Amino acid sequence: MWIGLPGTSPDPADDGELSWQADALCAQTDPEAFFPEKGGSTRDAKKVCGACTVRAQCLEYALENDERFGIWGGMSERERRRLRRRVV
């Protein structure tokens, strides 16, 4: 079972709602870039996200599951909170 942390490998046999994770570029990258220390740079993670073909699915997953840590779909926790407030 893959718990949704960027940088870890999903089960390629899983064709469920998380199957997009098999194509995520973050799975091929240092996971620490996606979970920087407080005040740390998010630039490298966002650069990877910018080239990722499943960025929209990743962001949708993070919003639906209220992910509170890390870079998901090219957005930080703070950016996702702002997006939620604009939508609600």
N, C-alpha and C positions, 0 to 999 in steps of 0.2 A: 504494500500500500504506500503510495506516494503522498506525503502530507502537504505538498504545495510549496515547498521552499525552493526558490530559485537556486540552481546549481546542483540539485540532486536529480538523479535519473528516475523517470517514471517507468512503469512496466509497459513495454511497447505493445503487448498484447491487449492492453486496456483501450477499448474503443468507446468508452463512456464519455461523460461530460468533460472530463479532464484530459481527453486525448490530445488536445492542442498543446499540452505541455511537452509532448515528444518533439515538437518542432521549435520549442522556445530556445532562443540563443543563449539565454542565461544558464541553461543546463550544460552548456559547453564552456562556461566562464567561472571565474573565481566567485563563489557565493558570498564571500565577505564584502565584495563591492556592492552588493544589493542590500546589505544590512550594515551601513556605516555607523561608527560611533556617533553619539550625539555631537552635532556641530561638524561632523566629517563631510567630506565632499561626496556628492551624488553624481558628479559629472561622468565618471567612467560607466556607471550602471546605466545612466540615461542614454549614453552614446550607444551602448549595446541595444537597449530597447528601441532606439530610433531606427535601427536596421532590422528589427525583428518582425517577421511576418504574422506573428500571433499576438502582437501588442494589444489589440483591441480586446481579444478574448481574455488576456491576462488582466487587463484593467477591469473588465466586467466581473471577472472572478473575484478580484480584490474588493470591489464595491459591494457585490452580493454577499460576500463572506466577512465583511467588516474587518479586513486585514488592517491591523494597526501598526505594523512594523514593516520596514523595508520598502524597496522600490518595486512597484508592480505596474506594468503597463506604461512605464516611463514616468510615473508620478510618485512623489514622496508621500508620506503619511499626511503631512500638512496640505499638500496639493489636493489629495483625495478628499480631505475634510472640506476644503473650500468648494470643491466640485459638488459634493453632496449638498452643501448649504444652498448652492445656486439652483440645484435641481429641485429641492424640496420647497 
